[in-house]
């Protein structure tokens, strides 16, 4: 018997399918998406309670620590905002 002539060795005939789709991503079709909404009663999807610790981008349940993104955080730009000053006024913070 020759090496590699056993019945356990088979040719690798995998298909090379493309993993990306030609249709664009539609977030409305992804189903339920839990977010924290300001000025509404928000129940925790983990424990059902309504006590929240709200930060800049996330709200965390005060009982079970489930974190939800804020609905308003999706409207903000993802990149950092740089503010520069031009002009002649020096920083007066250390003036006596």
N, CA, C and O atoms as CSV, one atom per row, in Angstrom:
chain,resi,resn,atom,element,x,y,z
A,1,UNK,N,N,0.840,-1.170,0.000
A,1,UNK,CA,C,0.000,0.000,0.000
A,1,UNK,C,C,0.891,1.241,0.000
A,1,UNK,O,O,1.889,1.296,0.719
A,2,UNK,N,N,0.527,2.231,-0.806
A,2,UNK,CA,C,1.297,3.469,-0.887
A,2,UNK,C,C,0.909,4.403,0.260
A,2,UNK,O,O,-0.204,4.319,0.779
A,3,UNK,N,N,1.823,5.295,0.659
A,3,UNK,CA,C,1.434,6.284,1.666
A,3,UNK,C,C,0.316,7.171,1.117
A,3,UNK,O,O,0.253,7.438,-0.083
A,4,UNK,N,N,-0.540,7.611,1.989
A,4,UNK,CA,C,-1.688,8.464,1.660
A,4,UNK,C,C,-2.651,7.780,0.699
A,4,UNK,O,O,-3.355,8.458,-0.049
A,5,UNK,N,N,-2.694,6.466,0.705
A,5,UNK,CA,C,-3.595,5.731,-0.169
A,5,UNK,C,C,-4.721,5.094,0.651
A,5,UNK,O,O,-5.360,4.143,0.203
A,6,UNK,N,N,-4.954,5.615,1.830
A,6,UNK,CA,C,-5.995,5.045,2.676
A,6,UNK,C,C,-7.342,5.688,2.360
A,6,UNK,O,O,-7.416,6.684,1.641
A,7,UNK,N,N,-8.375,5.117,2.893
A,7,UNK,CA,C,-9.716,5.642,2.643
A,7,UNK,C,C,-10.004,6.887,3.482
A,7,UNK,O,O,-11.006,7.563,3.249
A,8,UNK,N,N,-9.137,7.202,4.461
A,8,UNK,CA,C,-9.356,8.373,5.304
A,8,UNK,C,C,-8.889,9.667,4.648
A,8,UNK,O,O,-9.291,10.754,5.060
A,9,UNK,N,N,-8.056,9.555,3.645
A,9,UNK,CA,C,-7.541,10.749,2.987
A,9,UNK,C,C,-8.414,11.041,1.781
A,9,UNK,O,O,-8.582,10.197,0.900
A,10,UNK,N,N,-8.969,12.248,1.752
A,10,UNK,CA,C,-9.823,12.644,0.637
A,10,UNK,C,C,-9.344,13.979,0.106
A,10,UNK,O,O,-8.674,14.739,0.805
A,11,UNK,N,N,-9.687,14.247,-1.110
A,11,UNK,CA,C,-9.328,15.535,-1.706
A,11,UNK,C,C,-10.152,16.638,-1.054
A,11,UNK,O,O,-11.325,16.444,-0.734
A,12,UNK,N,N,-9.536,17.779,-0.862
A,12,UNK,CA,C,-10.202,18.925,-0.256
A,12,UNK,C,C,-10.911,19.711,-1.355
A,12,UNK,O,O,-10.272,20.443,-2.112
A,13,UNK,N,N,-12.203,19.562,-1.438
A,13,UNK,CA,C,-12.983,20.209,-2.487
A,13,UNK,C,C,-13.924,21.247,-1.880
A,13,UNK,O,O,-15.131,21.191,-2.121
A,14,UNK,N,N,-13.410,22.172,-1.115
A,14,UNK,CA,C,-14.235,23.209,-0.503
A,14,UNK,C,C,-14.571,24.279,-1.524
A,14,UNK,O,O,-13.802,24.563,-2.442
A,15,UNK,N,N,-15.717,24.848,-1.337
A,15,UNK,CA,C,-16.116,25.949,-2.205
A,15,UNK,C,C,-15.622,27.249,-1.587
A,15,UNK,O,O,-15.652,27.412,-0.367
A,16,UNK,N,N,-15.185,28.137,-2.396
A,16,UNK,CA,C,-14.740,29.448,-1.929
A,16,UNK,C,C,-15.870,30.445,-2.142
A,16,UNK,O,O,-15.894,31.176,-3.133
A,17,UNK,N,N,-16.807,30.464,-1.196
A,17,UNK,CA,C,-17.931,31.389,-1.293
A,17,UNK,C,C,-17.546,32.741,-0.727
A,17,UNK,O,O,-16.720,32.839,0.180
A,18,UNK,N,N,-18.142,33.762,-1.263
A,18,UNK,CA,C,-17.914,35.118,-0.793
A,18,UNK,C,C,-18.719,35.327,0.488
A,18,UNK,O,O,-19.915,35.034,0.513
A,19,UNK,N,N,-18.097,35.821,1.535
A,19,UNK,CA,C,-18.776,35.974,2.815
A,19,UNK,C,C,-19.563,37.266,2.927
A,19,UNK,O,O,-20.441,37.376,3.782
A,20,UNK,N,N,-19.275,38.231,2.099
A,20,UNK,CA,C,-20.005,39.489,2.178
A,20,UNK,C,C,-21.202,39.451,1.239
A,20,UNK,O,O,-21.224,38.708,0.257
A,21,UNK,N,N,-22.178,40.258,1.561
A,21,UNK,CA,C,-23.392,40.308,0.768
A,21,UNK,C,C,-23.343,41.491,-0.190
A,21,UNK,O,O,-22.678,42.492,0.075
A,22,UNK,N,N,-24.041,41.364,-1.287
A,22,UNK,CA,C,-24.094,42.475,-2.237
A,22,UNK,C,C,-25.201,43.450,-1.870
A,22,UNK,O,O,-25.252,44.558,-2.404
A,23,UNK,N,N,-26.086,43.051,-0.968
A,23,UNK,CA,C,-27.129,43.964,-0.514
A,23,UNK,C,C,-26.621,44.730,0.695
A,23,UNK,O,O,-25.894,44.166,1.512
A,24,UNK,N,N,-26.984,46.007,0.832
A,24,UNK,CA,C,-26.503,46.796,1.972
A,24,UNK,C,C,-27.138,46.334,3.281
A,24,UNK,O,O,-28.201,45.713,3.288
A,25,UNK,N,N,-26.468,46.648,4.383
A,25,UNK,CA,C,-26.955,46.290,5.714
A,25,UNK,C,C,-28.164,47.146,6.064
A,25,UNK,O,O,-28.122,48.368,5.919
A,26,UNK,N,N,-29.222,46.524,6.515
A,26,UNK,CA,C,-30.442,47.226,6.896
A,26,UNK,C,C,-30.659,47.029,8.388
A,26,UNK,O,O,-31.077,45.947,8.803
A,27,UNK,N,N,-30.383,48.062,9.227
A,27,UNK,CA,C,-30.518,47.877,10.675
A,27,UNK,C,C,-31.953,47.634,11.124
A,27,UNK,O,O,-32.162,47.075,12.201
A,28,UNK,N,N,-32.939,48.030,10.344
A,28,UNK,CA,C,-34.327,47.803,10.735
A,28,UNK,C,C,-34.702,46.325,10.664
A,28,UNK,O,O,-35.660,45.911,11.317
A,29,UNK,N,N,-33.986,45.531,9.903
A,29,UNK,CA,C,-34.289,44.113,9.759
A,29,UNK,C,C,-33.585,43.251,10.794
A,29,UNK,O,O,-33.777,42.035,10.799
A,30,UNK,N,N,-32.773,43.841,11.678
A,30,UNK,CA,C,-32.010,43.021,12.617
A,30,UNK,C,C,-32.827,42.580,13.817
A,30,UNK,O,O,-32.371,41.738,14.590
A,31,UNK,N,N,-34.020,43.124,13.992
A,31,UNK,CA,C,-34.870,42.674,15.084
A,31,UNK,C,C,-34.803,43.592,16.296
A,31,UNK,O,O,-34.522,44.784,16.171
A,32,UNK,N,N,-35.064,43.029,17.464
A,32,UNK,CA,C,-35.124,43.785,18.713
A,32,UNK,C,C,-33.754,44.352,19.057
A,32,UNK,O,O,-32.749,43.641,19.046
A,33,UNK,N,N,-33.733,45.625,19.358
A,33,UNK,CA,C,-32.485,46.292,19.730
A,33,UNK,C,C,-32.766,47.130,20.969
A,33,UNK,O,O,-33.410,48.175,20.878
A,34,UNK,N,N,-32.295,46.684,22.115
A,34,UNK,CA,C,-32.567,47.364,23.376
A,34,UNK,C,C,-31.671,48.579,23.522
A,34,UNK,O,O,-30.448,48.463,23.434
A,35,UNK,N,N,-32.264,49.739,23.744
A,35,UNK,CA,C,-31.531,50.969,24.014
A,35,UNK,C,C,-32.215,51.690,25.167
A,35,UNK,O,O,-33.395,51.469,25.439
A,36,UNK,N,N,-31.464,52.551,25.840
A,36,UNK,CA,C,-32.006,53.378,26.909
A,36,UNK,C,C,-32.543,54.653,26.278
A,36,UNK,O,O,-31.803,55.368,25.602
A,37,UNK,N,N,-33.813,54.944,26.491
A,37,UNK,CA,C,-34.436,56.142,25.921
A,37,UNK,C,C,-34.691,57.153,27.025
A,37,UNK,O,O,-35.317,56.848,28.041
A,38,UNK,N,N,-34.198,58.350,26.807
A,38,UNK,CA,C,-34.359,59.423,27.783
A,38,UNK,C,C,-35.825,59.835,27.855
A,38,UNK,O,O,-36.539,59.787,26.853
A,39,UNK,N,N,-36.268,60.235,29.034
A,39,UNK,CA,C,-37.635,60.694,29.318
A,39,UNK,C,C,-38.684,59.602,29.095
A,39,UNK,O,O,-39.836,59.915,28.796
A,40,UNK,N,N,-38.310,58.341,29.235
A,40,UNK,CA,C,-39.244,57.223,29.178
A,40,UNK,C,C,-38.937,56.270,30.325
A,40,UNK,O,O,-37.843,56.298,30.889
A,41,UNK,N,N,-39.897,55.438,30.663
A,41,UNK,CA,C,-39.652,54.401,31.661
A,41,UNK,C,C,-38.919,53.267,30.962
A,41,UNK,O,O,-39.456,52.639,30.050
A,42,UNK,N,N,-37.699,53.012,31.393
A,42,UNK,CA,C,-36.856,51.985,30.782
A,42,UNK,C,C,-36.729,50.812,31.739
A,42,UNK,O,O,-36.161,50.949,32.822
A,43,UNK,N,N,-37.249,49.675,31.347
A,43,UNK,CA,C,-37.112,48.464,32.145
A,43,UNK,C,C,-35.890,47.699,31.685
A,43,UNK,O,O,-35.626,47.588,30.488
A,44,UNK,N,N,-35.153,47.177,32.632
A,44,UNK,CA,C,-33.949,46.410,32.325
A,44,UNK,C,C,-34.337,45.096,31.650
A,44,UNK,O,O,-35.212,44.389,32.149
A,45,UNK,N,N,-33.701,44.753,30.523
A,45,UNK,CA,C,-34.011,43.464,29.900
A,45,UNK,C,C,-33.489,42.270,30.705
A,45,UNK,O,O,-33.895,41.134,30.460
A,46,UNK,N,N,-32.592,42.519,31.662
A,46,UNK,CA,C,-32.046,41.434,32.470
A,46,UNK,C,C,-32.879,41.114,33.693
A,46,UNK,O,O,-33.125,39.946,33.992
A,47,UNK,N,N,-33.323,42.165,34.416
A,47,UNK,CA,C,-34.037,41.915,35.667
A,47,UNK,C,C,-35.414,42.577,35.728
A,47,UNK,O,O,-36.205,42.248,36.612
A,48,UNK,N,N,-35.719,43.494,34.821
A,48,UNK,CA,C,-37.034,44.119,34.787
A,48,UNK,C,C,-37.184,45.344,35.665
A,48,UNK,O,O,-38.266,45.930,35.708
A,49,UNK,N,N,-36.145,45.749,36.361
A,49,UNK,CA,C,-36.235,46.915,37.242
A,49,UNK,C,C,-35.974,48.201,36.469
A,49,UNK,O,O,-35.605,48.165,35.295
A,50,UNK,N,N,-36.169,49.345,37.136
A,50,UNK,CA,C,-36.106,50.626,36.430
A,50,UNK,C,C,-35.076,51.593,36.997
A,50,UNK,O,O,-35.156,52.788,36.713
A,51,UNK,N,N,-34.118,51.130,37.782
A,51,UNK,CA,C,-33.093,52.007,38.356
A,51,UNK,C,C,-31.857,51.980,37.464
A,51,UNK,O,O,-31.268,50.918,37.260
A,52,UNK,N,N,-31.453,53.145,36.925
A,52,UNK,CA,C,-30.363,53.217,35.951
A,52,UNK,C,C,-29.303,54.211,36.377
A,52,UNK,O,O,-29.615,55.248,36.962
A,53,UNK,N,N,-28.062,53.902,36.088
A,53,UNK,CA,C,-26.940,54.824,36.226
A,53,UNK,C,C,-26.575,55.249,34.804
A,53,UNK,O,O,-26.102,54.437,34.008
A,54,UNK,N,N,-26.800,56.528,34.490
A,54,UNK,CA,C,-26.680,56.999,33.113
A,54,UNK,C,C,-25.360,57.726,32.931
A,54,UNK,O,O,-25.032,58.639,33.690
A,55,UNK,N,N,-24.605,57.316,31.920
A,55,UNK,CA,C,-23.346,57.960,31.567
A,55,UNK,C,C,-23.477,58.718,30.256
A,55,UNK,O,O,-24.579,59.088,29.850
A,56,UNK,N,N,-22.349,58.945,29.599
A,56,UNK,CA,C,-22.371,59.683,28.332
A,56,UNK,C,C,-22.844,58.831,27.170
A,56,UNK,O,O,-23.540,59.333,26.287
A,57,UNK,N,N,-22.487,57.561,27.146
A,57,UNK,CA,C,-22.861,56.703,26.021
A,57,UNK,C,C,-23.628,55.456,26.444
A,57,UNK,O,O,-24.255,54.810,25.605
A,58,UNK,N,N,-23.590,55.100,27.745
A,58,UNK,CA,C,-24.257,53.890,28.222
A,58,UNK,C,C,-25.090,54.187,29.457
A,58,UNK,O,O,-24.804,55.119,30.208
A,59,UNK,N,N,-26.117,53.386,29.652
A,59,UNK,CA,C,-26.883,53.380,30.895
A,59,UNK,C,C,-26.748,51.977,31.482
A,59,UNK,O,O,-26.912,50.982,30.777
A,60,UNK,N,N,-26.449,51.908,32.772
A,60,UNK,CA,C,-26.224,50.618,33.423
A,60,UNK,C,C,-27.284,50.399,34.487
A,60,UNK,O,O,-27.583,51.296,35.275
A,61,UNK,N,N,-27.847,49.208,34.504
A,61,UNK,CA,C,-28.855,48.864,35.498
A,61,UNK,C,C,-28.218,48.903,36.888
A,61,UNK,O,O,-27.124,48.375,37.089
A,62,UNK,N,N,-28.898,49.523,37.833
A,62,UNK,CA,C,-28.375,49.644,39.181
A,62,UNK,C,C,-28.415,48.350,39.969
A,62,UNK,O,O,-27.788,48.267,41.025
A,63,UNK,N,N,-29.124,47.341,39.500
A,63,UNK,CA,C,-29.253,46.086,40.229
A,63,UNK,C,C,-28.423,44.960,39.625
A,63,UNK,O,O,-27.684,44.280,40.337
A,64,UNK,N,N,-28.544,44.759,38.307
A,64,UNK,CA,C,-27.859,43.607,37.705
A,64,UNK,C,C,-26.713,44.011,36.778
A,64,UNK,O,O,-26.071,43.141,36.189
A,65,UNK,N,N,-26.444,45.300,36.636
A,65,UNK,CA,C,-25.326,45.841,35.847
A,65,UNK,C,C,-25.432,45.566,34.347
A,65,UNK,O,O,-24.415,45.546,33.654
A,66,UNK,N,N,-26.636,45.355,33.843
A,66,UNK,CA,C,-26.819,45.243,32.397
A,66,UNK,C,C,-26.608,46.617,31.779
A,66,UNK,O,O,-27.198,47.598,32.233
A,67,UNK,N,N,-25.783,46.695,30.761
A,67,UNK,CA,C,-25.483,47.977,30.121
A,67,UNK,C,C,-26.229,48.086,28.796
A,67,UNK,O,O,-26.237,47.153,27.993
A,68,UNK,N,N,-26.854,49.242,28.584
A,68,UNK,CA,C,-27.553,49.526,27.329
A,68,UNK,C,C,-26.984,50.804,26.731
A,68,UNK,O,O,-26.648,51.728,27.472
A,69,UNK,N,N,-26.871,50.880,25.421
A,69,UNK,CA,C,-26.441,52.135,24.799
A,69,UNK,C,C,-27.567,53.157,24.878
A,69,UNK,O,O,-28.744,52.795,24.881
A,70,UNK,N,N,-27.204,54.422,24.942
A,70,UNK,CA,C,-28.199,55.486,24.917
A,70,UNK,C,C,-28.691,55.668,23.494
A,70,UNK,O,O,-27.907,55.591,22.547
A,71,UNK,N,N,-29.984,55.909,23.337
A,71,UNK,CA,C,-30.509,56.106,21.984
A,71,UNK,C,C,-29.950,57.386,21.374
A,71,UNK,O,O,-29.811,57.475,20.154
A,72,UNK,N,N,-29.627,58.377,22.201
A,72,UNK,CA,C,-29.068,59.631,21.702
A,72,UNK,C,C,-27.620,59.486,21.273
A,72,UNK,O,O,-27.127,60.304,20.498
A,73,UNK,N,N,-26.923,58.455,21.761
A,73,UNK,CA,C,-25.510,58.312,21.416
A,73,UNK,C,C,-25.318,57.902,19.965
A,73,UNK,O,O,-24.224,58.063,19.422
A,74,UNK,N,N,-26.358,57.375,19.323
A,74,UNK,CA,C,-26.247,57.003,17.914
A,74,UNK,C,C,-26.286,58.224,17.011
A,74,UNK,O,O,-25.846,58.156,15.863
A,75,UNK,N,N,-26.802,59.330,17.504
A,75,UNK,CA,C,-26.906,60.540,16.687
A,75,UNK,C,C,-25.626,61.359,16.683
A,75,UNK,O,O,-25.441,62.222,15.825
A,76,UNK,N,N,-24.750,61.096,17.627
A,76,UNK,CA,C,-23.511,61.853,17.740
A,76,UNK,C,C,-22.468,61.299,16.787
A,76,UNK,O,O,-22.485,60.108,16.478
A,77,UNK,N,N,-21.557,62.147,16.314
A,77,UNK,CA,C,-20.498,61.627,15.441
A,77,UNK,C,C,-19.559,60.711,16.216
A,77,UNK,O,O,-19.313,60.917,17.405
A,78,UNK,N,N,-19.044,59.710,15.536
A,78,UNK,CA,C,-18.161,58.741,16.182
A,78,UNK,C,C,-16.747,59.277,16.349
A,78,UNK,O,O,-15.983,58.753,17.161
A,79,UNK,N,N,-16.388,60.300,15.604
A,79,UNK,CA,C,-15.037,60.837,15.689
A,79,UNK,C,C,-14.974,61.929,16.757
A,79,UNK,O,O,-15.993,62.500,17.144
A,80,UNK,N,N,-13.779,62.200,17.215
A,80,UNK,CA,C,-13.565,63.228,18.221
A,80,UNK,C,C,-13.750,64.612,17.605
A,80,UNK,O,O,-13.439,64.835,16.435
A,81,UNK,N,N,-14.254,65.521,18.405
A,81,UNK,CA,C,-14.460,66.887,17.946
A,81,UNK,C,C,-13.338,67.736,18.525
A,81,UNK,O,O,-13.148,67.773,19.740
A,82,UNK,N,N,-12.601,68.414,17.667
A,82,UNK,CA,C,-11.497,69.254,18.098
A,82,UNK,C,C,-11.916,70.716,18.033
A,82,UNK,O,O,-12.442,71.179,17.021
A,83,UNK,N,N,-11.679,71.430,19.118
A,83,UNK,CA,C,-11.992,72.852,19.180
A,83,UNK,C,C,-10.682,73.587,19.358
A,83,UNK,O,O,-9.940,73.333,20.307
A,84,UNK,N,N,-10.401,74.493,18.450
A,84,UNK,CA,C,-9.165,75.268,18.560
A,84,UNK,C,C,-9.518,76.741,18.652
A,84,UNK,O,O,-10.503,77.203,18.076
A,85,UNK,N,N,-8.703,77.454,19.379
A,85,UNK,CA,C,-8.899,78.895,19.532
A,85,UNK,C,C,-7.829,79.620,18.747
A,85,UNK,O,O,-6.654,79.254,18.770
A,86,UNK,N,N,-8.247,80.616,18.078
A,86,UNK,CA,C,-7.282,81.490,17.420
A,86,UNK,C,C,-7.568,82.905,17.891
A,86,UNK,O,O,-8.722,83.275,18.111
A,87,UNK,N,N,-6.553,83.662,18.039
A,87,UNK,CA,C,-6.760,85.021,18.515
A,87,UNK,C,C,-5.724,85.398,19.540
A,87,UNK,O,O,-4.832,84.619,19.875
A,88,UNK,N,N,-5.861,86.606,20.028
A,88,UNK,CA,C,-4.822,87.146,20.881
A,88,UNK,C,C,-5.067,87.052,22.367
A,88,UNK,O,O,-4.209,87.494,23.131
A,89,UNK,N,N,-6.177,86.508,22.833
A,89,UNK,CA,C,-6.406,86.478,24.272
A,89,UNK,C,C,-5.653,85.316,24.902
A,89,UNK,O,O,-5.937,84.157,24.598
A,90,UNK,N,N,-4.692,85.614,25.780
A,90,UNK,CA,C,-3.972,84.529,26.457
A,90,UNK,C,C,-4.848,83.891,27.531
A,90,UNK,O,O,-5.878,84.443,27.916
A,91,UNK,N,N,-4.435,82.749,27.998
A,91,UNK,CA,C,-5.141,82.044,29.054
A,91,UNK,C,C,-4.976,82.813,30.361
A,91,UNK,O,O,-3.853,83.003,30.828
A,92,UNK,N,N,-6.072,83.254,30.948
A,92,UNK,CA,C,-6.044,84.072,32.160
A,92,UNK,C,C,-6.236,83.246,33.429
A,92,UNK,O,O,-6.496,83.823,34.485
A,93,UNK,N,N,-6.122,81.950,33.371
A,93,UNK,CA,C,-6.400,81.098,34.523
A,93,UNK,C,C,-5.400,81.303,35.658
A,93,UNK,O,O,-5.762,81.137,36.823
A,94,UNK,N,N,-4.147,81.661,35.350
A,94,UNK,CA,C,-3.129,81.790,36.383
A,94,UNK,C,C,-2.817,83.246,36.717
A,94,UNK,O,O,-1.825,83.531,37.388
A,95,UNK,N,N,-3.642,84.151,36.260
A,95,UNK,CA,C,-3.394,85.570,36.543
A,95,UNK,C,C,-3.759,85.876,37.993
A,95,UNK,O,O,-4.682,85.283,38.551
A,96,UNK,N,N,-3.026,86.807,38.591
A,96,UNK,CA,C,-3.265,87.145,39.986
A,96,UNK,C,C,-4.263,88.255,40.127
A,96,UNK,O,O,-4.580,88.663,41.244
